[in-house]
Amino acid sequence: SDGRVTVTSREEFFSSLGREDASKLISRPPIVTVLGHVDHGKTSILDAIRQTRVAAGEAGGITQRIGAYKIETADGKPIVFIDTPGHEAFTAMRARGAQVTDVVVLVVAADDGVMPQTIEAIQHAKAAKVPIIVAINKIDKDNADTNRVHAELAAQGIVTVHYGGEYECVHVSARTGAGLDDLLTPIILTTQLENPKPNPSRNATGPTVDAPNESATAP
């Protein structure tokens, strides 16, 4: 709190993790990482939820950096969203995003279906052992086929509740706003089970998700 930096050895740092004074722990907003194939509407969904333009500075509207945005539900519950790039070159960013999250929202376009980065996102989320909530976007498109998306997801081991499985799934349209409020409900319910509680008075620790000099060609 006084701005000083304490230097510790690697062994001291990792041995200190997990030792917390329970009386100092407070609830924090859930962290939700949005993953999926390029141009399936990840940023557009966040835009619609926040009712602001966050992609105006992106070339072609395609996210090229990690973004974090805090919103509140209608009943005042805060949620922190991490928006990730969908292009295949940004695999490392998506992997780190999945590793620091409480819930992954997997966005799949209803007119395009499961694609390479959709499968990669599923692998990242499963490797990080975090819950997955599916958002099938672009249901307003004339060629939308949600049944096909459910079937393709099932083939990847993501059997949605619509197919009698365990994965919550919401049909949404970032363009019309349909289903967006319904998407927030399973996020809150899922994270309430974990109820993450950090200690705000301890020294800050955390991973690097994105860096200013990182590019698509970075390892």
N, C-alpha and C positions, 0 to 999 in steps of 0.2 A: 504493500500500500504506500510505502514511502519512496517508491521508484528505484530502490536498490536491487541489483541482480546478485543472487547467491549462486556460486559455482560449486557443484557437487560432482563427485565421481559417478560414473555410469552405474556402479554397484549400489551406491547410496541412493541414487535417484530411483532405480527400480525397486529397491527394497522398501522405499517409503510409500510406494503405491499400495492402496488398499488399507492403509492404516488411517482411519478417519475417526474423529470424535463425533459420535452419533448426535450429540446435542447441537452441533454446528451445521448439520446437513439440512438443506432446504430443497423443495421441489423446483425443478427447472422445466422450461418448455421442451416438448419432444423435438428431436432433430429428425427431419424427414428428407431423405435424398431422393430426387426424381431422376430415374434412369430410363433409357430406352433408345431406340434407333433414331438416327438423324431425321429431323423434319416430321416426327410423329406428334409434335405438339407439346413438348415438355414445358418450354418457356411460355407458350401461349396459354397453357392451363394456369400457370402461376400468374401471368398477366391478368387473366380473367378473374382469378381469385382476389388479387390485390387491386384490380380495377385501375392499374397504372400501366404505363408503357415502360418495360424494362429492357426490351430488345432493340430499342431505337438506334443504339450505337453499334449494333452487330452487323457485320457485312451480310447482306441477304437475309437478315433475321435469324441466322444460325449462331447459336451460342458457341463462343470460342474460349470462354474462361469460366471458372467456377463462380457462381453467385450465391449469396445467402440472403434470405429475406424473411422477416418476421411478420406474421399476420395474426389476427385474432378471429376466432370463430364468432358466430352471432351471439353466443352467450359469454363472450369475453375470455375464452381459453386461448392462450398463445401457442403458436406452432412456428418453428423455425424450419424453413425449406432451404435445401441446398440444390441448386440447379446445375446440372452437369452437361457438358457437350456430348452430342450424339455421334459425331463423326468418328470413324474407325481409328483415326490417328490419336485420339485422346483416351485410349484404354487406361493408362496409368491414373489419370484424373478420376475416372469413374470408379476404379478400384479403390482409391483412397476415399472417395465420397461414400462408398458402401461401408468402409471400415469404421467411419466415425458417426454412423447414423443409428437411430433407434428403430426406424422403419424405412423400407424402400417402397416408393410408389413406382411401379413399372408401367410406363405409358406405351400403349400399342395402338396404332392407327387402325380404325375399323375398315378403312379402304385399302390397307396395305398388308396388314397381318404381321406375323412374327418374322423378323428380319435378323441379319447377322448380329447387330448390336443389341437386339432384344435378347438373343440367346446369351451373348456375352454378359449382359446386365444380370440375367438370371444366375449365371455362374458366379458373378461377383457377390451377389446378395446371399447366395447359399454358402459361399466360402466364408463370408463374414458372419453367418448364422444370425441374420436379422429377419424379422417378419417381412413378408411381401404382400402389398396390396396392389391389385391390378386396376388401372384406369384405361378402359377402352375409349379412345378419343375419336373425334370426327364422325360421330354417329349421325350427324346431320347430312353427310355426303350421300349422293344418290347411289353410289356403288359400295356403301358401307355394308359389311357382312359380319356381324358380331358372332354369329354361330361358327363361322370359319375360324375366327380368332380364338374362341374358346377351345375349339378342337386342336388348333396348332399349339396353343399353350399347354394343353393336356399332353401332347406329344413330347413336350419339353419337361414334363413332370410338374407343371403348374396347373393342377386341376381346380378350377374355380368352383365357388358355391353353386353357380348355375349348372355345373356338371356334377353336382353332388360331392364336390371336394371341399378342401379346407381353406382355400385362398379366397379372401374377400375380393369382390370385383364390382366396379361401378362403371356404368356406361355414361360417358360425358361428351359434351361438345364445348370446346373452348370458345368457339365462335358465337354460339347462341347462349351459353351459360348453363345449359341443361346438365343436371347431375352434379354440379360442382359442390353444392352444399352437402350432398350425400357423400361426397368423397372425404370430407373432413370428419364425418362421424366415425367411420372405422379407424381412422388414424388416432383419434382421441381415445377410443375404447381400447385399441391395441396397446397404446403406450401407458394407459392407466394401470394395466396389469403389472408393468415393470416399475412405474413411478420412480424415474431416475432422480437421485438426490445428490448433488455435489456439495462441496464445502467452499463457499465463496471467500472465506477468510484465509485459506491456505495459499501457498505459492502456486501460481498458475502453471499448468502443464498442458501440453496438447500437441497433436501432430500437425504437419504442414499439408494442406490439401491442394493448394495452388500457390504458385509463386510468380511475381511480376515478370521475371525473365524466362519463364517456362514457355516452350513453344510446342507445336504439334510434333516436332521431330525429336523432342527431348526423350531420353530413355525412361 
